[in-house]
Amino acid sequence: MAKHLVPYGCILLITTALALSPPSTAVDPSEVGSAARYDSPYTPNACRYDEERLPSGGLFGAIDQVLWNKGSQCGTIYQVRCISEAGACLYGTSINITIVDLLQKTVSEPSNYDVLFALSSKAYGLIADPAKDSIKIQFQRL
Ligand SMILES: *[C@@H]1O[C@H](CO)[C@@H](O)[C@H](O)[C@H]1NC(C)=O
């Protein structure tokens, strides 16, 4: 019986080591996730920006809890690029958005699991078809 415990322990160690090893290619610092759209009113928000302090160009968004980092993301800028299929994405461009809020989402919806950003309707409309509920994005904190 004891003989079986040793290999099992080894397997556990190997599995743990694999799970903890960093991603193999770290050349591109951008990450991939999904983004949804959210509409006004944009106040009140978790960053306590009133109408006057919201970015004047309307390019802002909310960020998910997993990236929120206790509010330290307020005011940071993310470059967001739509990488969904052609048709869902417009122009193939990227935009820079300022984080102004914590993303609230319905965790019970599986389709929301990888939604990491909600973009203002202005921002969303610049990179995606507004009729799409969500898009796949590549993002990078600037
Ligand atoms: C976003 O910001 C980066 C870094 O400042 C800049 O190089 C890029 O041109 C900006 N993109 C847009 C669409 O403004």
The ligand as a MOL file (V3000), in Angstrom:
LIG
                    3D

  0  0  0     0  0            999 V3000
M  V30 BEGIN CTAB
M  V30 COUNTS 14 14 0 0 0
M  V30 BEGIN ATOM
M  V30 1 C -3.2190 55.0720 -27.0700 0
M  V30 2 O -2.1080 55.4500 -26.3060 0
M  V30 3 C -0.8710 55.0270 -26.8470 0
M  V30 4 C 0.2120 55.3600 -25.8630 0
M  V30 5 O 0.1410 56.7000 -25.4690 0
M  V30 6 C -0.6620 55.6870 -28.2070 0
M  V30 7 O 0.5460 55.2340 -28.7770 0
M  V30 8 C -1.8240 55.3260 -29.1070 0
M  V30 9 O -1.7070 56.0210 -30.3240 0
M  V30 10 C -3.1350 55.6770 -28.4450 0
M  V30 11 N -4.2170 55.1790 -29.2790 0
M  V30 12 C -5.2490 55.9410 -29.6230 0
M  V30 13 C -6.2580 55.2880 -30.4960 0
M  V30 14 O -5.3800 57.0940 -29.2380 0
M  V30 END ATOM
M  V30 BEGIN BOND
M  V30 1 1 1 2
M  V30 2 1 1 10
M  V30 3 1 2 3
M  V30 4 1 3 4
M  V30 5 1 3 6
M  V30 6 1 4 5
M  V30 7 1 6 7
M  V30 8 1 6 8
M  V30 9 1 8 9
M  V30 10 1 8 10
M  V30 11 1 10 11
M  V30 12 1 11 12
M  V30 13 1 12 13
M  V30 14 2 12 14
M  V30 END BOND
M  V30 END CTAB
M  END
